Amino acid sequence: MRYWDGAQWTEHTAQPQPAAAAAPAQQPSQPAAEQSPPASSRKIGLFGARGVARDLAAENDQLRAALEQTGALTLAEIQLQTATAQAELTALQEQISRARHRHAAEVAAAQAELEALRTQALDVRHAINVQEFGLYDFEHPAEASATLSAELARVRAQIKATASSKRAVTATSNFTFNNSAAQGRKFVDSMSKTMLAAYNAEAENAIKTVKAGGLTTAQARLTKVVERVANNGQMINLAITPEYHGLRMRELELAARHQAAVQAAKEAEREERARLREEKRVEDELRREREKLDKERDHYANALAALQARGDTTGAAELQAKLEQIERSIADVDYRAANVRAGYVYVISNIGAFGDTVVKIGMTRRLEPMDRVRELGDASVPFTFDVHALFFSEDAFGIEAMLHRHFAEQRVNRINTRREFFYATPEQVLEVLREHNVALVEYTTEPAAEEFRASRELAATRV
């Protein structure tokens, strides 16, 4: 016997009760049609309502007792247990879903790690293969360069691909050893690897030791290795291929370019420090000159006031002239301090150190420009510089820049432009100044070179 909870049949069952439990036993001799109907279906008369009510109460008590006896649940209890079970089912489904996602992520991570290990194994296998030819991933100087690292990586990849595909060397294919073609092929292969390893070792050494300005020497040394390989492998026509040699020469060039850039950066930094020191020296010099002129102006102003108080007009006139001269000097110092483009342009040479076809063109803001020229001729050069031109200009920077542009293709040092030496003669510089209408008071084309000429004469007499 199943129960209906108002929406569906439940899983609860109970054994059906005997007829005697629901109503008093009928007399066997009484016909079925004459048995009394249940109280719930009786017709209630005018005077029998109380009795029917008692019968209904008895029936309810019997039904409740039957439910309690069979362990059946009430509708509210069934609904509560259903809701609880549904909540537990939902929580279990969410837990299963989270576990499924977690396991999927772990599987994906494991697959990625496996793929990385496979790639690493391939790289290691490839590295082992190329190391047979003496090709190693050493630290290249250009790797630290932001502009050259990408090109270096491309060149190195081409080098490895060429070596791996056996396009780095060429040799004969029909060589026999002890009347055996197989042994001949083995001999050719072994010799090819040995010679290629020797070439790669020399290339690596050249790349590591190349310096700024030494590219030509390093390339010539590596080219000689190619010639030696060809000479030693004549019997089997062994030679380094031009393709592979060109790639290694390109790698060497990148290393030299990086070293040149590093050297230029160091030179520029050194020159910048020198420029800052020079600017500081100029500022200190102008400040000291202004302080000295201020003291002189105060002294002459006090003396002028005293002479004027005594009525000495002659002496007062002389002091007034000196005071005006000091005022002009102060104005000149203030102008020099405020206008950084004003200064002295100089053209100097040192034939004892650089020959008669090299000049230095520069400018200085010093109050005494010869101090700068004497500093340039210190112990770093064997002789002092000769001055061909030294003139003041309100746009000294502009004149210097114009001369540098004109002689740009004749620079001695094209890496560090702060080195202002040019392959030119004093006469050529003078012609350019005249073409640009630069006012010159004095210009000397022939260097004195007193120390150099005297040293040469003294050396000649002792010989």
C-alpha positions in Angstrom: 0.0 0.0 0.0 1.7 3.3 -1.2 1.1 6.9 -0.1 0.3 10.0 -2.2 2.0 13.2 -0.8 -0.2 15.6 -2.9 2.3 15.7 -5.8 3.6 12.2 -6.4 3.6 8.7 -5.1 6.2 8.3 -2.4 8.5 5.3 -1.7 6.8 4.6 1.7 4.6 1.5 1.9 2.5 -0.2 4.5 0.7 -3.5 4.8 -3.1 -3.3 4.2 -5.1 -3.6 7.4 -7.8 -6.4 7.9 -11.4 -5.4 7.6 -12.0 -6.1 11.3 -9.5 -3.3 12.2 -11.6 -0.7 10.4 -15.1 -1.7 11.5 -16.8 -4.2 13.9 -17.0 -7.7 12.7 -20.2 -8.4 10.7 -22.3 -11.3 11.4 -21.7 -14.0 8.9 -25.3 -14.6 8.4 -25.9 -11.0 7.6 -26.0 -10.1 3.9 -23.3 -7.7 2.4 -26.0 -5.3 1.3 -27.2 -5.0 4.9 -23.8 -4.1 6.4 -23.6 -0.6 7.9 -21.6 1.9 5.7 -18.6 3.8 7.1 -19.4 6.9 9.2 -17.8 9.2 6.6 -20.3 8.2 4.0 -23.4 8.0 6.1 -26.3 10.3 5.8 -26.5 12.5 8.9 -30.1 12.7 10.1 -31.6 15.3 12.3 -31.1 13.4 15.5 -28.0 11.2 14.7 -25.2 13.9 14.3 -23.6 13.2 17.6 -23.3 9.5 17.0 -21.8 10.1 13.5 -19.2 12.4 15.0 -18.2 9.8 17.5 -17.8 7.3 14.7 -15.7 9.7 12.6 -13.4 10.3 15.6 -13.0 6.6 16.2 -12.1 6.1 12.5 -9.4 8.9 12.7 -8.0 7.4 15.8 -7.8 4.0 14.1 -6.1 5.5 11.0 -3.5 7.4 13.1 -2.7 4.3 15.1 -2.2 2.4 11.9 0.2 5.0 10.5 2.2 5.1 13.7 2.2 1.3 13.7 3.7 1.1 10.1 6.2 3.9 10.6 4.8 6.1 7.8 5.7 9.9 7.7 3.5 12.9 7.6 3.4 15.1 4.5 5.5 17.9 6.2 8.1 15.5 7.2 8.3 14.0 3.7 8.7 17.6 2.1 11.4 18.5 4.7 13.4 15.3 3.9 13.0 15.9 0.2 14.3 19.4 0.4 17.3 18.2 2.5 18.1 15.5 0.1 17.9 17.9 -2.8 20.3 20.3 -1.1 22.7 17.5 -0.4 22.5 16.4 -4.1 23.2 20.0 -5.3 26.3 20.3 -3.0 27.5 16.9 -4.2 27.2 18.0 -7.8 29.1 21.2 -7.2 31.8 19.3 -5.4 32.0 16.9 -8.4 32.2 19.8 -10.8 35.0 21.5 -8.9 36.9 18.2 -8.8 36.4 17.7 -12.5 37.8 21.3 -13.3 40.7 20.8 -10.9 41.6 17.5 -12.5 41.3 19.0 -16.0 43.7 21.8 -15.0 46.2 19.3 -13.6 46.0 17.3 -16.8 46.6 20.4 -18.9 49.6 21.4 -16.7 51.0 17.9 -17.0 50.6 17.9 -20.8 52.4 21.3 -21.0 55.2 20.1 -18.9 55.5 17.0 -21.0 55.7 19.1 -24.2 58.3 21.4 -22.6 60.4 18.3 -21.7 60.1 17.0 -25.2 61.2 20.3 -26.6 64.1 20.4 -24.2 65.1 16.9 -25.1 65.1 18.0 -28.8 67.2 21.0 -28.0 69.7 18.9 -26.1 69.8 16.4 -28.9 70.4 19.2 -31.4 73.1 20.7 -29.2 74.8 17.4 -29.0 74.7 17.1 -32.7 76.2 20.5 -33.4 78.8 20.0 -30.7 80.2 17.2 -32.8 81.4 19.9 -35.1 82.9 22.0 -32.3 80.0 24.5 -32.3 79.1 25.7 -28.8 76.8 28.3 -27.4 79.4 30.5 -25.9 78.8 34.0 -24.5 78.9 36.4 -27.5 79.9 40.0 -26.9 76.9 41.3 -29.0 74.4 39.5 -26.8 74.4 42.5 -24.4 73.6 44.9 -27.2 70.0 45.9 -27.6 70.4 46.7 -31.3 72.6 43.7 -32.3 71.2 40.8 -30.2 68.3 40.1 -32.5 70.5 40.0 -35.6 73.0 37.8 -33.7 70.3 35.3 -32.8 69.3 35.1 -36.5 72.9 34.6 -37.6 73.6 31.9 -35.0 70.4 30.0 -35.9 71.6 30.0 -39.5 75.1 28.8 -38.4 73.6 25.9 -36.5 71.2 25.0 -39.3 74.1 25.0 -41.9 76.2 22.8 -39.7 73.4 20.4 -38.8 72.4 20.0 -42.5 76.1 19.2 -43.4 76.5 22.3 -45.6 79.4 23.7 -43.6 82.0 21.6 -45.4 82.4 19.9 -48.7 84.4 16.8 -49.5 84.6 14.0 -52.0 82.0 11.3 -52.0 83.9 8.5 -53.8 86.9 8.1 -51.5 87.9 4.5 -50.6 90.1 3.4 -47.7 91.7 -0.1 -47.7 89.6 -0.8 -50.8 86.4 -0.2 -48.8 83.9 2.5 -49.8 82.3 2.3 -46.4 85.5 2.9 -44.6 86.3 5.7 -47.0 83.0 7.4 -46.2 83.7 7.0 -42.5 87.1 8.5 -42.9 85.8 11.5 -44.9 83.1 12.1 -42.3 85.6 11.9 -39.4 88.0 14.3 -41.1 85.2 16.7 -42.0 84.1 16.9 -38.3 87.7 17.3 -37.1 88.5 20.1 -39.5 85.2 21.9 -38.9 85.7 21.7 -35.2 89.2 23.3 -35.6 87.7 26.0 -37.7 84.9 26.7 -35.2 87.4 26.8 -32.3 89.4 29.5 -34.2 86.2 31.4 -35.0 85.1 31.4 -31.4 88.5 32.6 -30.2 88.5 35.4 -32.8 85.1 36.5 -31.7 86.0 36.5 -28.0 89.3 38.5 -28.6 88.2 41.0 -31.3 88.6 44.6 -30.2 87.3 47.9 -31.6 89.2 48.6 -34.8 90.6 45.0 -35.0 87.9 43.5 -37.3 90.1 43.4 -40.4 92.9 41.6 -38.6 90.5 39.1 -37.0 88.8 38.4 -40.4 92.1 37.9 -42.1 93.1 35.4 -39.4 89.9 33.4 -39.8 90.3 33.4 -43.6 93.8 31.9 -43.2 92.2 29.0 -41.2 89.9 28.3 -44.2 93.0 28.2 -46.4 94.7 25.8 -44.0 91.7 23.5 -43.9 91.7 23.4 -47.7 95.4 22.7 -47.9 95.3 19.9 -45.3 92.2 18.3 -46.8 93.4 18.2 -50.4 93.4 14.4 -50.5 89.6 14.3 -50.0 88.8 17.8 -51.4 87.8 19.0 -48.0 87.0 22.7 -47.7 84.9 25.1 -45.6 81.9 26.3 -47.7 81.7 30.0 -48.5 78.2 30.0 -47.1 79.3 28.9 -43.6 82.5 31.0 -43.7 80.3 34.1 -44.6 78.0 33.5 -41.6 80.9 33.2 -39.2 82.5 36.3 -40.6 79.2 38.1 -40.1 79.1 36.9 -36.5 82.6 38.3 -36.1 81.6 41.6 -37.5 78.7 41.9 -35.0 81.2 41.3 -32.2 83.5 44.0 -33.6 80.6 46.4 -34.0 79.5 45.9 -30.4 83.1 46.4 -29.1 83.3 49.6 -31.2 80.0 50.8 -29.8 81.2 50.1 -26.2 84.5 51.9 -26.9 82.6 54.9 -28.4 80.3 55.0 -25.4 83.3 55.0 -23.0 85.0 57.7 -25.0 81.9 59.8 -25.1 81.4 59.4 -21.4 85.1 60.4 -20.8 84.7 63.4 -23.1 81.5 64.4 -21.4 83.2 64.4 -18.0 86.0 66.5 -19.5 83.4 68.9 -20.9 81.7 69.2 -17.6 85.0 69.9 -15.9 85.8 72.5 -18.5 82.4 74.1 -18.0 82.9 74.1 -14.2 86.3 75.6 -14.7 84.9 78.4 -16.9 82.1 79.1 -14.4 84.6 79.4 -11.5 86.9 81.6 -13.6 84.0 83.9 -14.5 82.8 84.0 -10.9 86.3 84.9 -9.6 86.7 87.5 -12.3 83.3 89.1 -11.4 84.2 89.1 -7.7 87.6 90.8 -8.4 85.9 93.4 -10.7 83.3 94.1 -8.0 86.0 94.8 -5.4 87.8 97.1 -7.9 84.6 98.9 -8.7 83.9 99.5 -5.0 87.5 100.7 -4.4 87.4 103.1 -7.2 83.9 104.3 -6.4 85.0 105.1 -2.8 88.2 106.9 -4.0 86.2 108.8 -6.6 83.8 110.0 -3.9 86.7 111.1 -1.7 88.3 113.1 -4.6 85.0 114.7 -5.5 84.6 115.7 -1.9 88.0 117.4 -1.8 87.3 119.1 -5.2 90.1 117.3 -7.1 88.5 117.3 -10.5 91.5 116.0 -12.4 92.0 113.0 -10.2 88.3 112.4 -10.2 88.2 112.4 -14.0 91.0 109.7 -14.1 89.2 107.5 -11.6 85.9 108.0 -13.4 87.6 106.7 -16.6 88.9 103.7 -14.8 85.6 103.0 -13.2 83.9 103.1 -16.6 86.4 100.6 -17.9 85.7 98.3 -14.9 82.0 98.6 -15.6 82.6 97.5 -19.2 84.6 94.6 -18.0 81.9 93.6 -15.6 79.3 93.8 -18.4 81.6 91.6 -20.6 81.9 89.0 -17.9 78.2 88.9 -17.3 77.6 88.6 -21.0 80.1 85.7 -21.2 78.4 84.0 -18.3 74.9 84.4 -19.7 75.7 83.6 -23.3 77.1 80.1 -23.6 77.6 80.4 -27.4 80.2 83.2 -26.9 83.8 82.2 -26.7 87.1 81.8 -28.6 87.5 79.6 -31.7 90.9 78.1 -32.2 92.7 76.3 -35.0 95.9 74.6 -33.8 98.3 72.0 -35.1 101.1 69.8 -33.8 103.3 68.6 -36.7 105.7 66.8 -34.3 102.9 64.6 -33.1 100.4 64.4 -36.0 102.2 65.7 -39.1 101.6 68.8 -41.2 98.2 67.6 -42.5 96.3 67.4 -39.3 94.6 70.3 -37.4 92.5 70.6 -34.3 89.4 72.9 -34.5 87.6 73.7 -31.3 86.3 76.5 -29.1 86.7 77.6 -25.4 84.8 79.9 -23.1 87.8 80.6 -21.0 88.7 84.3 -20.2 92.3 83.3 -21.1 91.9 81.0 -24.1 95.6 80.2 -24.2 95.2 78.3 -20.9 93.1 75.8 -22.8 95.7 75.5 -25.6 98.4 74.9 -23.1 96.3 72.2 -21.4 95.9 70.4 -24.7 99.7 70.3 -25.2 100.4 68.6 -21.9 102.4 65.5 -21.4 100.0 63.4 -23.6 101.8 64.8 -26.7 105.5 65.2 -27.3 105.3 68.8 -28.4 103.2 71.9 -27.7 100.5 73.0 -30.1 101.0 75.8 -32.6 98.2 78.4 -32.8 97.1 79.3 -36.3 93.9 81.2 -35.3 92.4 82.3 -32.0 89.6 84.8 -32.2 86.5 85.8 -30.1 83.0 85.4 -31.5 79.6 85.9 -30.1 78.6 82.7 -31.9 81.7 80.6 -31.3 79.6 77.4 -31.1 78.1 78.2 -34.5 81.5 78.8 -36.2 83.0 75.6 -34.7 80.0 73.5 -35.8 80.2 75.0 -39.3 83.9 74.0 -39.6 83.2 70.5 -38.2 80.5 70.0 -40.8 82.7 71.1 -43.6 85.5 68.8 -42.7 83.3 65.9 -41.5 84.6 63.5 -44.2 88.1 64.3 -43.1 87.7 63.4 -39.4 90.6 61.5 -37.9 88.3 59.7 -35.4 84.9 59.0 -36.8 83.7 57.0 -33.8 84.1 59.7 -31.2 83.2 63.1 -32.6 84.5 64.9 -29.5 88.0 64.2 -30.8 88.2 67.3 -33.0 91.1 66.4 -35.2 90.8 66.6 -39.0 93.0 65.7 -42.0 93.4 69.3 -43.3 96.0 72.0 -43.5 95.7 75.5 -41.9 95.4 77.0 -45.4 92.3 74.9 -46.0 90.7 76.0 -42.8 91.4 79.6 -43.6 89.7 79.3 -47.0 86.5 78.0 -45.4 86.5 80.8 -42.8 86.8 83.4 -45.6 84.0 81.7 -47.6 81.7 82.2 -44.6 82.8 85.8 -44.0 84.2 85.1 -40.6 86.1 88.2 -39.4 89.7 87.5 -38.6 92.3 89.8 -37.1 95.2 87.5 -37.3 95.8 84.0 -38.9 99.1 82.1 -39.3 99.3 79.4 -41.9 102.9 78.3 -41.2 103.4 76.5 -37.8 106.4 77.6 -35.8 106.9 74.1 -34.2 110.0 75.4 -32.4 110.5 72.4 -30.1 110.0 69.9 -33.0 112.4 71.6 -35.4 115.0 72.1 -32.6 114.7 68.4 -31.6 115.1 67.3 -35.2 118.1 69.5 -35.7 119.7 68.3 -32.5 119.1 64.7 -33.5 120.7 65.3 -36.9 123.8 66.9 -35.4 124.4 64.0 -33.0 124.1 61.5 -35.8 
